[in-house]
Amino acid sequence: MKTTEFFAKKGKTANVLLSSGAICVLLLGIAIYSSGWIDNELKVKPLVISSALFLIMTALLIGKLRGLKDKSPLITLTANTFQGRTAPLTKAFGKGEWVDVKDINLETSGGDRLVVVTLANQEKYTGHLSKMMKSIAIDKERNELNIMYSASEIELSPEQLLETFQSYWKESTEKTMPA
């Protein structure tokens, strides 16, 4: 049985970690300076803002560092199913079946090009999605479920990922059609 797995880019992960670390150091420096440690003058607004941003960035950095241990694929495609972990929605969605796919296309959202898999049988999949995830994924006008996969963390371009998704979908539909 044919399976394709896509893993995280190592170079991109290193760049994200370095830039996040640099931002944390900068925010910590601003917080220390704003606290009056250097010039004995307390600056409350910059201290509060830089401290809050420092805590958020540090939490994100620690989360990314913990994720380095995970060697599992970000996207897995098989002859019958697809699944991914490139965004919170794809993680929550879990595994989808090619037989339920209605369309696969490329869309731009928030500066990222995403492969959007449209599923016609949304009731089958929405049971384990939170209310917020449902509101993101469901197109109420068409009664469809749209799951978006990002290529930004893997070794492929969005166009190559789209082609790979479409080829698996085409193969699965050819397999299920009577001769």
KEVO-824626 format. One record per residue (C-alpha): x negated, y negated, z; residue number from 1; residue in one letter. Coordinates in nm, 2 decimals. Example, Ala and Ser with C-alpha at 12.3 -4.5 7.8 and 13.67 -1.06 7.14 Angstrom:
<rs>
<r xx="-1.23" yy="0.45" zz="0.78" pos="1" code="a"/>
<r xx="-1.37" yy="0.11" zz="0.71" pos="2" code="s"/>
</rs>
This chain:
<rs>
<r xx="0.00" yy="0.00" zz="0.00" pos="1" code="m"/>
<r xx="-0.14" yy="-0.34" zz="-0.11" pos="2" code="k"/>
<r xx="-0.20" yy="-0.59" zz="0.17" pos="3" code="t"/>
<r xx="-0.36" yy="-0.94" zz="0.15" pos="4" code="t"/>
<r xx="-0.48" yy="-1.12" zz="0.46" pos="5" code="e"/>
<r xx="-0.60" yy="-1.48" zz="0.49" pos="6" code="f"/>
<r xx="-0.82" yy="-1.59" zz="0.78" pos="7" code="f"/>
<r xx="-0.92" yy="-1.93" zz="0.91" pos="8" code="a"/>
<r xx="-1.20" yy="-2.12" zz="0.74" pos="9" code="k"/>
<r xx="-1.50" yy="-2.12" zz="0.97" pos="10" code="k"/>
<r xx="-1.64" yy="-2.45" zz="0.84" pos="11" code="g"/>
<r xx="-1.32" yy="-2.64" zz="0.88" pos="12" code="k"/>
<r xx="-1.28" yy="-2.51" zz="1.24" pos="13" code="t"/>
<r xx="-1.63" yy="-2.63" zz="1.32" pos="14" code="a"/>
<r xx="-1.56" yy="-2.98" zz="1.18" pos="15" code="n"/>
<r xx="-1.24" yy="-3.00" zz="1.38" pos="16" code="v"/>
<r xx="-1.41" yy="-2.90" zz="1.70" pos="17" code="l"/>
<r xx="-1.70" yy="-3.15" zz="1.64" pos="18" code="l"/>
<r xx="-1.47" yy="-3.44" zz="1.56" pos="19" code="s"/>
<r xx="-1.24" yy="-3.36" zz="1.85" pos="20" code="s"/>
<r xx="-1.53" yy="-3.34" zz="2.09" pos="21" code="g"/>
<r xx="-1.66" yy="-3.68" zz="1.96" pos="22" code="a"/>
<r xx="-1.32" yy="-3.84" zz="2.01" pos="23" code="i"/>
<r xx="-1.30" yy="-3.69" zz="2.37" pos="24" code="c"/>
<r xx="-1.65" yy="-3.84" zz="2.45" pos="25" code="v"/>
<r xx="-1.54" yy="-4.18" zz="2.31" pos="26" code="l"/>
<r xx="-1.21" yy="-4.18" zz="2.51" pos="27" code="l"/>
<r xx="-1.40" yy="-4.08" zz="2.82" pos="28" code="l"/>
<r xx="-1.64" yy="-4.37" zz="2.77" pos="29" code="g"/>
<r xx="-1.36" yy="-4.61" zz="2.73" pos="30" code="i"/>
<r xx="-1.19" yy="-4.48" zz="3.04" pos="31" code="a"/>
<r xx="-1.51" yy="-4.51" zz="3.25" pos="32" code="i"/>
<r xx="-1.57" yy="-4.86" zz="3.12" pos="33" code="y"/>
<r xx="-1.21" yy="-4.96" zz="3.18" pos="34" code="s"/>
<r xx="-1.22" yy="-4.82" zz="3.54" pos="35" code="s"/>
<r xx="-1.47" yy="-5.09" zz="3.63" pos="36" code="g"/>
<r xx="-1.76" yy="-4.85" zz="3.69" pos="37" code="w"/>
<r xx="-1.99" yy="-5.05" zz="3.47" pos="38" code="i"/>
<r xx="-1.89" yy="-5.42" zz="3.52" pos="39" code="d"/>
<r xx="-1.67" yy="-5.39" zz="3.84" pos="40" code="n"/>
<r xx="-1.36" yy="-5.52" zz="3.66" pos="41" code="e"/>
<r xx="-1.06" yy="-5.29" zz="3.64" pos="42" code="l"/>
<r xx="-0.87" yy="-5.29" zz="3.31" pos="43" code="k"/>
<r xx="-0.55" yy="-5.10" zz="3.37" pos="44" code="v"/>
<r xx="-0.39" yy="-5.08" zz="3.03" pos="45" code="k"/>
<r xx="-0.70" yy="-4.94" zz="2.85" pos="46" code="p"/>
<r xx="-0.77" yy="-4.71" zz="3.14" pos="47" code="l"/>
<r xx="-0.42" yy="-4.56" zz="3.13" pos="48" code="v"/>
<r xx="-0.41" yy="-4.53" zz="2.75" pos="49" code="i"/>
<r xx="-0.76" yy="-4.39" zz="2.71" pos="50" code="s"/>
<r xx="-0.72" yy="-4.15" zz="3.01" pos="51" code="s"/>
<r xx="-0.39" yy="-4.01" zz="2.87" pos="52" code="a"/>
<r xx="-0.53" yy="-3.97" zz="2.52" pos="53" code="l"/>
<r xx="-0.84" yy="-3.81" zz="2.67" pos="54" code="f"/>
<r xx="-0.63" yy="-3.55" zz="2.85" pos="55" code="l"/>
<r xx="-0.43" yy="-3.47" zz="2.54" pos="56" code="i"/>
<r xx="-0.74" yy="-3.44" zz="2.32" pos="57" code="m"/>
<r xx="-0.91" yy="-3.23" zz="2.58" pos="58" code="t"/>
<r xx="-0.61" yy="-2.99" zz="2.60" pos="59" code="a"/>
<r xx="-0.60" yy="-2.96" zz="2.22" pos="60" code="l"/>
<r xx="-0.98" yy="-2.90" zz="2.21" pos="61" code="l"/>
<r xx="-0.96" yy="-2.63" zz="2.48" pos="62" code="i"/>
<r xx="-0.67" yy="-2.47" zz="2.29" pos="63" code="g"/>
<r xx="-0.87" yy="-2.46" zz="1.97" pos="64" code="k"/>
<r xx="-1.17" yy="-2.32" zz="2.15" pos="65" code="l"/>
<r xx="-0.96" yy="-2.04" zz="2.30" pos="66" code="r"/>
<r xx="-0.82" yy="-1.97" zz="1.95" pos="67" code="g"/>
<r xx="-1.18" yy="-1.90" zz="1.82" pos="68" code="l"/>
<r xx="-1.16" yy="-1.56" zz="1.99" pos="69" code="k"/>
<r xx="-0.85" yy="-1.47" zz="1.78" pos="70" code="d"/>
<r xx="-0.98" yy="-1.28" zz="1.47" pos="71" code="k"/>
<r xx="-0.63" yy="-1.19" zz="1.33" pos="72" code="s"/>
<r xx="-0.52" yy="-1.32" zz="0.99" pos="73" code="p"/>
<r xx="-0.33" yy="-1.65" zz="0.96" pos="74" code="l"/>
<r xx="-0.12" yy="-1.52" zz="0.67" pos="75" code="i"/>
<r xx="-0.05" yy="-1.15" zz="0.58" pos="76" code="t"/>
<r xx="0.13" yy="-1.04" zz="0.26" pos="77" code="l"/>
<r xx="0.23" yy="-0.68" zz="0.20" pos="78" code="t"/>
<r xx="0.44" yy="-0.52" zz="-0.07" pos="79" code="a"/>
<r xx="0.76" yy="-0.56" zz="0.14" pos="80" code="n"/>
<r xx="0.69" yy="-0.84" zz="0.39" pos="81" code="t"/>
<r xx="0.51" yy="-1.17" zz="0.46" pos="82" code="f"/>
<r xx="0.42" yy="-1.34" zz="0.78" pos="83" code="q"/>
<r xx="0.20" yy="-1.63" zz="0.90" pos="84" code="g"/>
<r xx="0.07" yy="-1.83" zz="1.18" pos="85" code="r"/>
<r xx="-0.03" yy="-2.16" zz="1.01" pos="86" code="t"/>
<r xx="0.23" yy="-2.37" zz="1.19" pos="87" code="a"/>
<r xx="0.47" yy="-2.34" zz="1.49" pos="88" code="p"/>
<r xx="0.76" yy="-2.26" zz="1.26" pos="89" code="l"/>
<r xx="0.58" yy="-1.98" zz="1.09" pos="90" code="t"/>
<r xx="0.47" yy="-1.83" zz="1.42" pos="91" code="k"/>
<r xx="0.83" yy="-1.84" zz="1.56" pos="92" code="a"/>
<r xx="0.97" yy="-1.71" zz="1.23" pos="93" code="f"/>
<r xx="0.76" yy="-1.40" zz="1.23" pos="94" code="g"/>
<r xx="0.79" yy="-1.15" zz="0.95" pos="95" code="k"/>
<r xx="1.01" yy="-1.20" zz="0.64" pos="96" code="g"/>
<r xx="1.11" yy="-0.96" zz="0.37" pos="97" code="e"/>
<r xx="1.06" yy="-1.02" zz="0.00" pos="98" code="w"/>
<r xx="1.41" yy="-0.89" zz="-0.08" pos="99" code="v"/>
<r xx="1.56" yy="-1.20" zz="0.10" pos="100" code="d"/>
<r xx="1.35" yy="-1.45" zz="-0.08" pos="101" code="v"/>
<r xx="1.54" yy="-1.68" zz="-0.31" pos="102" code="k"/>
<r xx="1.26" yy="-1.92" zz="-0.43" pos="103" code="d"/>
<r xx="0.90" yy="-2.01" zz="-0.36" pos="104" code="i"/>
<r xx="0.76" yy="-2.35" zz="-0.44" pos="105" code="n"/>
<r xx="0.51" yy="-2.61" zz="-0.34" pos="106" code="l"/>
<r xx="0.61" yy="-2.93" zz="-0.15" pos="107" code="e"/>
<r xx="0.42" yy="-3.22" zz="0.00" pos="108" code="t"/>
<r xx="0.50" yy="-3.30" zz="0.36" pos="109" code="s"/>
<r xx="0.31" yy="-3.53" zz="0.60" pos="110" code="g"/>
<r xx="0.00" yy="-3.54" zz="0.37" pos="111" code="g"/>
<r xx="-0.02" yy="-3.16" zz="0.35" pos="112" code="d"/>
<r xx="0.08" yy="-2.95" zz="0.05" pos="113" code="r"/>
<r xx="0.29" yy="-2.65" zz="0.17" pos="114" code="l"/>
<r xx="0.42" yy="-2.33" zz="0.02" pos="115" code="v"/>
<r xx="0.79" yy="-2.32" zz="0.09" pos="116" code="v"/>
<r xx="0.96" yy="-1.98" zz="0.10" pos="117" code="v"/>
<r xx="1.34" yy="-2.01" zz="0.07" pos="118" code="t"/>
<r xx="1.54" yy="-1.73" zz="0.21" pos="119" code="l"/>
<r xx="1.91" yy="-1.67" zz="0.13" pos="120" code="a"/>
<r xx="1.99" yy="-1.44" zz="0.42" pos="121" code="n"/>
<r xx="1.92" yy="-1.69" zz="0.70" pos="122" code="q"/>
<r xx="2.14" yy="-1.52" zz="0.96" pos="123" code="e"/>
<r xx="1.90" yy="-1.23" zz="0.96" pos="124" code="k"/>
<r xx="1.61" yy="-1.44" zz="1.08" pos="125" code="y"/>
<r xx="1.75" yy="-1.73" zz="1.29" pos="126" code="t"/>
<r xx="1.83" yy="-1.52" zz="1.59" pos="127" code="g"/>
<r xx="1.49" yy="-1.55" zz="1.74" pos="128" code="h"/>
<r xx="1.43" yy="-1.92" zz="1.64" pos="129" code="l"/>
<r xx="1.48" yy="-2.20" zz="1.90" pos="130" code="s"/>
<r xx="1.74" yy="-2.47" zz="1.83" pos="131" code="k"/>
<r xx="1.46" yy="-2.71" zz="1.73" pos="132" code="m"/>
<r xx="1.30" yy="-2.46" zz="1.49" pos="133" code="m"/>
<r xx="1.64" yy="-2.39" zz="1.34" pos="134" code="k"/>
<r xx="1.70" yy="-2.76" zz="1.28" pos="135" code="s"/>
<r xx="1.37" yy="-2.78" zz="1.10" pos="136" code="i"/>
<r xx="1.41" yy="-2.47" zz="0.89" pos="137" code="a"/>
<r xx="1.77" yy="-2.45" zz="0.79" pos="138" code="i"/>
<r xx="1.91" yy="-2.64" zz="0.49" pos="139" code="d"/>
<r xx="2.28" yy="-2.66" zz="0.60" pos="140" code="k"/>
<r xx="2.40" yy="-2.78" zz="0.26" pos="141" code="e"/>
<r xx="2.28" yy="-2.47" zz="0.08" pos="142" code="r"/>
<r xx="2.29" yy="-2.23" zz="0.38" pos="143" code="n"/>
<r xx="1.92" yy="-2.14" zz="0.33" pos="144" code="e"/>
<r xx="1.62" yy="-2.10" zz="0.55" pos="145" code="l"/>
<r xx="1.30" yy="-2.27" zz="0.44" pos="146" code="n"/>
<r xx="0.97" yy="-2.15" zz="0.59" pos="147" code="i"/>
<r xx="0.66" yy="-2.35" zz="0.52" pos="148" code="m"/>
<r xx="0.31" yy="-2.21" zz="0.50" pos="149" code="y"/>
<r xx="0.00" yy="-2.44" zz="0.50" pos="150" code="s"/>
<r xx="-0.32" yy="-2.36" zz="0.32" pos="151" code="a"/>
<r xx="-0.51" yy="-2.62" zz="0.51" pos="152" code="s"/>
<r xx="-0.66" yy="-2.37" zz="0.75" pos="153" code="e"/>
<r xx="-0.75" yy="-2.09" zz="0.51" pos="154" code="i"/>
<r xx="-1.00" yy="-2.05" zz="0.22" pos="155" code="e"/>
<r xx="-0.74" yy="-2.11" zz="-0.06" pos="156" code="l"/>
<r xx="-0.60" yy="-2.42" zz="-0.22" pos="157" code="s"/>
<r xx="-0.22" yy="-2.47" zz="-0.19" pos="158" code="p"/>
<r xx="-0.18" yy="-2.38" zz="-0.56" pos="159" code="e"/>
<r xx="-0.37" yy="-2.05" zz="-0.51" pos="160" code="q"/>
<r xx="-0.16" yy="-1.97" zz="-0.21" pos="161" code="l"/>
<r xx="0.15" yy="-2.04" zz="-0.41" pos="162" code="l"/>
<r xx="0.04" yy="-1.81" zz="-0.69" pos="163" code="e"/>
<r xx="-0.04" yy="-1.53" zz="-0.44" pos="164" code="t"/>
<r xx="0.30" yy="-1.56" zz="-0.27" pos="165" code="f"/>
<r xx="0.48" yy="-1.57" zz="-0.61" pos="166" code="q"/>
<r xx="0.28" yy="-1.26" zz="-0.74" pos="167" code="s"/>
<r xx="0.38" yy="-1.06" zz="-0.43" pos="168" code="y"/>
<r xx="0.74" yy="-1.17" zz="-0.46" pos="169" code="w"/>
<r xx="0.75" yy="-1.08" zz="-0.83" pos="170" code="k"/>
<r xx="0.59" yy="-0.74" zz="-0.77" pos="171" code="e"/>
<r xx="0.85" yy="-0.66" zz="-0.50" pos="172" code="s"/>
<r xx="1.14" yy="-0.76" zz="-0.72" pos="173" code="t"/>
<r xx="1.01" yy="-0.55" zz="-1.01" pos="174" code="e"/>
<r xx="0.98" yy="-0.26" zz="-0.77" pos="175" code="k"/>
<r xx="1.34" yy="-0.29" zz="-0.65" pos="176" code="t"/>
<r xx="1.50" yy="-0.34" zz="-0.99" pos="177" code="m"/>
<r xx="1.63" yy="-0.03" zz="-1.17" pos="178" code="p"/>
<r xx="1.44" yy="0.07" zz="-1.49" pos="179" code="a"/>
</rs>
